[in-house]
Amino acid sequence: MTLAARLDALEAAWRTASPWLVGHDGDAGVPAAHVPDLVEIPAVVARVRERLGLGADRTVVALAGSTGSGKSSLLNALAGAEVARPGFLRPTTSQPVAACADGSDPTSLLDWLDVRERTHLPAGSPLPDGIVLLDLPDHDSVEVTHRARADRLLERADVMVWVTDPQKYADATLHDDYLRPFASYGGVAVVVLNHADRLDAEDVAPVLADLRRRVAADGLVGAHVVATSTTTGDGVSELRDVLADAARRRAQEAARLVVDVRGAAALLLEASGGDGRAGHAGASADELADALAEAAGASTVVDAVAASTRRQVHLAAGWPVTRWLAGFRADPLGRLGLGGPERRRTERPDLVRTSLPGASDVVRARAALAVREHVAGALDALPDAWRPAAAGRVDGEGLAGALDTAVAGTRLGAERAPRWARALGVVQAILLGVGVVGLVWVLGVRGLAYLGVTLPLPELVLDGSAGQVRVAWPAVLVVVVVVLGLLLALVASVCGRVTAARRARRARRRLADAVAGVAQTAVLAPVRARLDALARTRELARRAASP
């Protein structure tokens, strides 16, 4: 995989992971204290991308070492020219010095490195083409700024050359503070035993072997160990060949940058649980929705829909003489804040707060347990860096409010009496009118007869065993109207119960959908988003960290 592809994968992995890592500040995106190293990933991405933009045909070689190790003399020997002036009275390098071999224009690269003292070697110089050789400030300088400059340039170098001498090659500062922390960069590191001419000829090999042993103990597997002398020229050509080989490899794979990207990707992969798998929800989505529906009072609302429908049918199609009594009873949906004029007047019924009674302790506990089981089962098995803090868990108060809003915004379909009931109400009104006419007719004729005015009444003659029975037609009309009214009221009552049951089933389905929407938004979607982000981060980080 190319370096550019690795870098793109690492950047995408961090972009996916950073919003979900625990302890993040909303603006700064700073991870929690137990994963502080992750904050370096954006810096690594920026540094590598910037370095790639400066051209891959240049290899930055940093000569690092202590005071008096001969870095400046070694740079001159490698360059074949006096680029750096060694200090004899007080040997120390305070500013980095660059020697640039033939190749592309290194100006932008040197500006990025912030190296002001630079020498462009002519074509044909012994320094391999494409090399930018830096003489760094001494790492053991008493000046803090000198060490800071050296450390910053070491971070940006492609090849690190550690220069030491027979007196200081076993110095703890070199091994503890520099070689050992850079153990993963063994493939792009060189350790030089300079001033080898100060040793007797028979002592060079044992000292060099001891240095190799120490370097291997520091973990720099694959690091070249070379003995040089700028006085006699011994080893300089060998070191130059090592740098030439490094330049060729730099052009092919940018080894140091690959190590940086792979290291950052491995760090993110480790924080993301490596090849581990996230847990699964303890409570299923259906169980969660059922528990939330019960906690939201869905059953109470469904019962109220049925009762409200029966009341509407009675008010619309009941026997007119008695149905007005039902008007004194409050609408069951109105008592819950889900019906009545205030509900119909608003254009946003979802903004009407309900008056549902609070769920019982048992129901609330069941709902809370379902939420905890679902969230805990999915998230508690996550790596620590991905596990949400307590503040990031489901907000119980917010969930309760969202459920109440969902119930209030559900169209229950029980706002009006059914059409058939209103049609029967019209028939009942006609029958009542006919009955009133018959009753007024009978009472009017009887009243006039009392005053001495006789008017005939049409009569119905019925033959029976006791003889003929005469019944006034208006009286018959009143009786028939009452009987028909009672029969229609009975039919309306039966049909009203059927309609109420149908409306209750429809309301239950709509409430279930509304509660499922709340569960999806407040519980399921955040859980799924975190798990998907973790899976994508692992995939991208593995790709960036692959060998």
C-alpha positions in Angstrom: 0.0 0.0 0.0 1.3 3.4 -0.9 2.0 6.0 1.7 -0.7 8.3 0.4 -3.2 5.5 0.6 -2.2 4.8 4.2 -2.4 8.4 5.1 -5.9 8.8 3.6 -7.0 5.7 5.6 -5.6 7.1 8.8 -7.2 10.5 8.3 -10.6 8.9 7.5 -10.3 6.7 10.6 -9.6 9.6 12.9 -12.3 11.7 11.3 -14.8 8.8 12.0 -13.6 8.1 15.5 -12.9 11.5 17.0 -16.6 12.5 17.6 -17.2 9.3 19.6 -14.2 9.0 21.8 -15.1 9.6 25.4 -14.2 12.9 27.1 -14.2 14.9 23.9 -14.7 18.6 24.2 -17.3 19.7 21.7 -15.0 22.2 20.1 -11.5 21.1 20.7 -12.1 17.3 20.4 -9.7 16.4 23.2 -9.8 12.8 24.3 -10.1 11.7 27.9 -7.0 11.4 30.1 -6.5 7.7 29.6 -6.0 8.1 25.8 -3.9 11.2 25.6 -1.6 10.0 22.8 -4.5 10.0 20.4 -4.3 13.8 20.2 -1.1 13.4 18.2 -2.8 11.7 15.3 -4.0 14.9 13.6 -0.5 16.3 14.0 1.0 13.2 12.4 -1.5 13.4 9.5 -0.7 17.1 9.0 3.0 16.6 9.2 3.1 13.6 6.8 0.8 15.3 4.3 2.8 18.5 4.4 6.0 16.5 3.9 4.6 14.6 1.0 3.6 17.9 -0.5 7.2 19.1 -0.4 8.2 16.2 -2.8 9.3 12.7 -2.2 12.5 12.8 -4.1 14.4 14.6 -1.2 15.6 12.6 1.8 16.3 14.6 4.9 19.2 13.1 6.9 19.8 14.5 10.4 23.2 14.2 12.0 22.4 14.2 15.8 24.9 13.8 18.6 26.5 15.3 21.7 28.9 18.1 22.0 32.3 17.2 20.5 31.1 14.1 18.7 32.3 15.5 15.4 29.0 16.0 13.6 30.1 19.1 11.7 33.4 17.5 10.6 31.4 14.4 9.5 29.0 16.6 7.5 31.9 18.3 5.7 33.5 14.9 5.0 30.2 13.5 3.5 29.6 16.6 1.5 33.2 16.9 0.2 33.2 20.6 1.1 33.4 22.9 4.1 29.8 23.4 4.9 29.8 23.6 8.7 32.7 25.2 10.6 33.7 23.0 13.5 34.2 24.8 16.8 37.6 24.2 18.4 37.4 26.4 21.5 33.9 25.4 22.5 32.7 22.7 20.2 28.9 23.3 20.0 26.3 23.7 17.2 23.6 26.1 18.0 21.8 26.5 14.6 21.1 23.7 12.2 23.1 23.7 9.0 22.1 22.0 5.7 24.1 20.6 2.8 21.9 20.0 -0.2 23.0 17.6 -2.9 21.9 17.8 -6.5 18.1 17.3 -7.1 14.9 19.3 -7.0 14.7 22.7 -5.5 14.9 22.2 -1.7 13.8 25.7 -0.8 10.3 24.9 0.3 11.6 21.8 2.2 14.2 23.8 4.1 11.7 26.6 4.8 9.4 23.9 6.3 12.3 22.6 8.3 13.2 26.2 9.4 16.8 25.7 8.4 18.4 29.1 7.5 22.0 28.1 7.0 22.0 26.1 3.8 24.6 25.2 1.2 23.7 23.9 -2.3 26.4 21.5 -3.4 27.4 21.6 -7.1 26.7 18.7 -9.4 29.2 15.9 -9.0 29.7 16.3 -5.2 30.2 13.0 -3.3 26.9 13.5 -1.4 24.3 11.3 -3.1 21.7 13.0 -5.2 18.4 13.9 -3.4 20.1 14.1 0.1 19.5 17.1 2.4 22.1 16.6 5.1 21.4 18.5 8.4 23.9 19.2 11.2 21.6 19.5 14.3 22.3 21.4 17.5 23.9 19.3 20.2 21.3 17.2 22.1 23.3 17.6 25.4 23.6 21.4 25.1 23.0 23.4 28.2 20.8 25.7 26.1 17.2 24.4 26.2 16.5 26.1 22.8 19.3 24.1 21.2 17.8 20.8 22.3 14.3 21.9 21.3 15.5 22.6 17.8 17.2 19.3 17.6 14.2 17.4 18.8 11.9 19.2 16.3 14.1 18.4 13.4 14.4 14.8 14.5 10.6 14.5 14.3 10.8 15.7 10.6 13.8 13.8 9.4 13.6 10.8 7.1 16.8 9.2 8.3 18.4 9.7 11.7 22.2 9.4 12.1 23.3 9.3 15.7 26.9 10.4 15.9 28.9 9.4 19.0 32.6 8.7 19.9 34.6 6.2 21.8 34.3 8.2 25.0 30.5 8.7 24.9 29.1 5.8 23.0 27.8 4.1 26.2 26.4 7.4 27.6 23.0 6.8 29.3 21.6 10.0 27.9 22.1 8.8 24.3 20.6 5.4 24.9 17.8 6.3 27.3 16.6 9.6 25.9 17.2 9.0 22.1 18.0 5.6 20.9 15.5 3.6 23.0 12.5 5.9 22.4 13.2 5.7 18.6 13.3 1.9 18.7 10.6 1.5 16.0 12.7 3.5 13.6 15.5 1.0 13.4 15.1 0.7 9.6 15.8 4.4 9.1 18.5 4.9 11.8 22.2 4.9 11.6 24.6 4.9 14.5 28.1 6.2 13.8 31.1 5.7 16.0 33.1 8.8 15.0 36.7 9.6 15.9 37.6 5.9 15.5 41.2 7.0 14.8 41.5 7.8 18.5 41.4 4.1 19.2 44.2 1.6 18.6 43.6 -0.4 15.5 42.9 -3.6 17.5 40.4 -1.9 19.7 38.1 -0.6 17.0 36.4 -3.9 16.3 35.6 -4.7 20.0 34.3 -1.2 20.6 32.2 -1.4 17.5 30.8 -4.8 18.5 29.9 -3.4 21.9 28.1 -0.5 20.3 26.2 -2.8 18.1 25.2 -4.9 21.1 23.9 -1.8 22.9 22.0 -0.6 19.9 20.3 -4.0 19.5 19.5 -3.9 23.3 17.9 -0.5 22.7 15.5 -2.1 20.2 16.8 -0.5 17.0 16.6 -3.7 14.9 18.0 -3.2 11.5 20.0 0.0 12.3 23.3 0.4 10.6 26.4 0.8 12.9 29.4 2.3 11.2 32.9 3.4 12.5 34.2 6.6 10.8 37.1 9.0 11.1 37.1 12.4 9.4 40.8 12.6 10.0 41.7 9.5 8.0 38.6 9.2 6.0 37.9 5.7 7.2 34.2 4.7 7.0 33.1 7.9 5.4 32.5 6.2 2.0 30.7 3.3 3.7 28.4 5.8 5.5 27.8 7.7 2.2 26.7 4.4 0.6 24.3 3.8 3.5 22.8 7.2 2.9 22.6 6.6 -0.8 20.7 3.4 -0.2 18.4 5.3 2.2 17.7 7.9 -0.4 16.7 5.2 -2.9 14.4 3.6 -0.4 13.0 7.0 0.5 12.0 7.6 -3.0 10.2 4.3 -3.1 8.4 4.1 0.2 9.1 7.1 2.4 10.1 4.7 5.2 10.1 7.1 8.1 6.7 8.6 7.2 5.3 5.1 6.8 6.5 4.2 10.3 4.8 7.4 11.6 1.5 6.6 9.9 1.5 2.9 10.9 2.4 3.8 14.5 -0.5 6.3 14.7 -2.9 3.8 13.0 -1.8 1.1 15.5 -2.4 3.4 18.4 -5.9 4.2 17.1 -6.6 0.5 16.4 -5.5 -0.4 19.9 -7.8 2.3 21.4 -10.6 0.9 19.3 -10.2 -2.7 20.6 -8.1 -4.1 17.7 -9.9 -7.0 16.2 -12.4 -7.2 19.1 -16.1 -7.2 18.5 -18.6 -4.9 20.1 -21.3 -6.4 22.3 -24.9 -6.9 21.3 -28.0 -5.4 22.8 -29.4 -7.3 25.8 -33.0 -6.3 25.1 -34.3 -6.5 21.5 -35.7 -3.5 19.7 -39.2 -4.9 20.0 -38.9 -5.5 23.7 -37.5 -2.0 24.1 -40.4 -0.5 22.2 -43.0 -2.5 24.2 -41.5 -1.4 27.5 -41.4 2.2 26.4 -45.0 2.1 25.0 -46.2 0.8 28.4 -44.2 3.5 30.2 -45.7 6.1 27.9 -49.2 5.1 28.9 -50.1 3.7 25.5 -52.6 1.3 27.0 -54.3 4.1 28.9 -54.6 6.1 25.7 -55.9 3.1 23.8 -58.6 2.5 26.5 -59.4 6.2 26.4 -59.8 6.1 22.6 -62.3 3.2 22.9 -64.2 5.0 25.7 -64.2 8.3 23.9 -65.6 6.6 20.7 -68.4 4.9 22.7 -69.2 8.3 24.2 -69.3 10.0 20.8 -71.6 7.4 19.4 -73.9 7.7 22.3 -74.0 11.5 22.0 -74.5 11.3 18.3 -76.9 8.3 17.9 -78.2 7.5 21.4 -81.9 7.9 22.4 -82.3 11.7 22.3 -84.3 11.7 25.5 -81.4 10.4 27.6 -78.3 11.0 25.6 -77.9 14.5 26.8 -76.9 13.0 30.2 -73.7 11.6 28.6 -72.6 15.2 27.9 -72.1 15.7 31.6 -69.3 13.1 31.6 -65.9 14.4 30.5 -64.4 13.0 27.4 -61.8 10.4 28.4 -59.4 11.7 25.8 -60.0 15.2 26.9 -59.1 14.3 30.5 -55.7 13.1 29.1 -55.2 16.3 27.2 -55.5 14.3 23.9 -59.0 15.4 22.8 -61.5 18.2 23.1 -61.7 21.7 21.5 -58.2 22.7 22.6 -56.8 19.7 20.7 -58.7 20.6 17.5 -57.9 24.3 17.6 -54.1 24.0 17.5 -52.3 23.4 14.3 -49.6 21.6 16.1 -51.2 18.9 18.3 -47.7 17.5 19.0 -47.1 20.7 21.0 -50.0 19.9 23.4 -48.8 18.4 26.6 -50.7 15.4 27.8 -52.2 14.8 31.2 -51.4 11.2 31.3 -51.0 9.7 34.8 -47.4 8.8 35.6 -46.5 5.2 35.1 -46.3 3.0 38.1 -43.0 2.2 39.7 -43.1 -1.3 38.2 -43.7 0.0 34.7 -41.0 2.7 35.0 -38.6 0.1 36.3 -39.3 -2.2 33.5 -38.8 0.5 30.9 -35.6 1.7 32.5 -34.3 -1.9 32.7 -35.1 -2.4 29.0 -33.2 0.8 28.0 -30.2 -0.1 30.3 -30.1 -3.7 28.9 -30.2 -2.5 25.3 -27.6 0.2 25.8 -25.4 -1.7 28.2 -25.4 -4.8 26.1 -24.3 -2.9 23.0 -21.9 -0.4 24.6 -20.5 -1.8 27.8 -18.4 -4.3 25.8 -16.8 -1.4 23.8 -13.2 -0.4 24.4 -12.7 2.1 27.2 -12.0 4.9 24.8 -15.3 4.3 22.9 -17.5 3.7 25.9 -19.8 6.7 26.6 -19.5 8.4 29.9 -22.5 8.6 32.2 -23.4 12.0 30.8 -23.5 10.4 27.3 -26.0 7.7 28.3 -29.7 7.9 27.5 -31.3 10.9 29.4 -34.3 9.4 31.3 -36.0 12.8 31.7 -35.5 13.6 28.0 -36.8 10.2 27.0 -39.9 10.7 29.1 -40.5 14.1 27.5 -40.0 12.7 24.0 -42.4 9.9 24.7 -45.1 12.3 26.0 -44.6 14.5 22.9 -44.8 11.5 20.6 -48.1 10.4 22.3 -49.5 14.0 22.1 -48.5 14.2 18.4 -50.1 10.9 17.4 -53.3 11.2 15.3 -55.5 8.8 17.2 -58.4 9.0 14.7 -61.0 9.5 17.5 -61.6 13.3 17.2 -65.1 12.9 15.8 -68.0 10.5 15.9 -68.1 8.1 13.0 -70.3 9.1 10.0 -72.7 6.3 10.5 -73.4 7.5 14.0 -74.0 11.0 12.8 -76.4 9.6 10.2 -78.2 7.7 12.8 -78.3 10.9 14.9 -80.2 12.5 12.0 -82.7 9.6 12.0 -83.1 9.9 15.7 -83.8 13.6 15.4 -86.4 12.9 12.8 -88.0 10.3 15.0 -88.0 12.6 17.9 -89.6 15.3 15.8 -92.3 12.9 14.7 -92.8 11.7 18.3 -93.1 15.3 19.5 -95.7 16.1 16.8 -97.7 13.0 17.8 -97.5 13.8 21.5 -98.5 17.5 20.9 -101.4 16.3 18.7 -102.8 14.0 21.4 -102.3 16.6 24.2 -103.7 19.4 22.1 -106.9 17.5 21.3 -107.3 16.5 24.9 -106.8 20.0 26.1 -109.3 21.4 23.6 -111.8 18.7 24.7 -111.4 19.9 28.3 -112.3 23.4 27.1 -115.4 22.0 25.4 -114.0 22.0 21.8 -114.2 18.5 20.3 -111.9 17.5 17.6 -111.8 14.0 16.1 -108.6 11.8 16.4 -107.8 9.2 13.8 -108.0 5.9 15.5 -106.6 2.4 15.0 -109.2 -0.3 15.6 -107.9 -3.6 16.9 -110.1 -6.7 17.1 -109.5 -8.9 20.1 -111.3 -11.5 22.3 -112.6 -8.8 24.5 -114.0 -6.9 21.5 -112.7 -4.0 19.6 -109.9 -1.7 21.0 -109.6 1.8 19.7 -106.2 3.5 19.9 -105.6 7.0 18.7 -103.1 7.1 15.8 -101.0 9.9 17.3 -100.5 7.8 20.5 -99.5 4.8 18.3 -97.1 7.1 16.6 -95.5 8.2 19.9 -95.1 4.6 21.0 -93.6 3.5 17.7 -91.2 6.4 17.7 -90.1 5.6 21.3 -89.6 1.9 20.4 -87.7 2.7 17.2 -85.6 5.3 19.0 -84.6 2.7 21.7 -83.9 0.1 19.1 -81.7 2.5 17.1 -79.9 3.4 20.3 -79.3 -0.2 21.0 -78.0 -0.8 17.5 -75.8 2.3 17.8 -74.4 1.0 21.1 -73.5 -2.4 19.6 -72.0 -0.8 16.5 -70.2 1.8 18.6 -68.4 -0.9 20.6 -67.3 -2.5 17.3 -66.1 0.9 16.0 -64.4 1.6 19.4 -62.5 -1.7 19.2 -61.4 -0.9 15.6 -60.3 2.6 16.5 -58.5 1.3 19.6 -56.5 -1.2 17.4 -55.6 1.6 15.0 -54.6 3.9 17.8 -52.4 1.1 19.3 -50.6 0.7 16.0 -50.0 4.4 15.6 -48.8 4.8 19.2 -46.5 1.8 18.7 -45.1 3.5 15.6 -44.6 6.8 17.4 -42.9 5.1 20.4 -40.7 3.1 18.1 -39.7 6.4 16.4 -38.7 7.8 19.8 -36.8 4.6 20.7 -35.0 4.7 17.3 -34.0 8.4 17.7 -33.2 8.4 21.4 -31.7 4.9 22.0 -31.3 2.7 18.9 -29.8 5.2 16.4 -27.0 6.6 18.7 -26.1 3.1 19.7 -26.0 1.9 16.1 -24.1 5.0 15.0 -21.4 4.4 17.6 -21.1 0.8 16.7 -20.9 1.6 13.0 -18.3 4.3 13.6 -16.2 1.8 15.6 -16.4 -0.8 12.9 -15.4 1.7 10.2 -12.6 3.0 12.4 -11.2 -0.5 12.9 -11.3 -1.2 9.2 -9.6 2.0 8.2 -7.0 1.8 11.0 -6.2 -1.8 10.1 -5.7 -0.7 6.5 -3.4 2.1 7.5 -1.4 -0.1 10.0 -1.0 -3.1 7.7 2.5 -4.3 6.9 
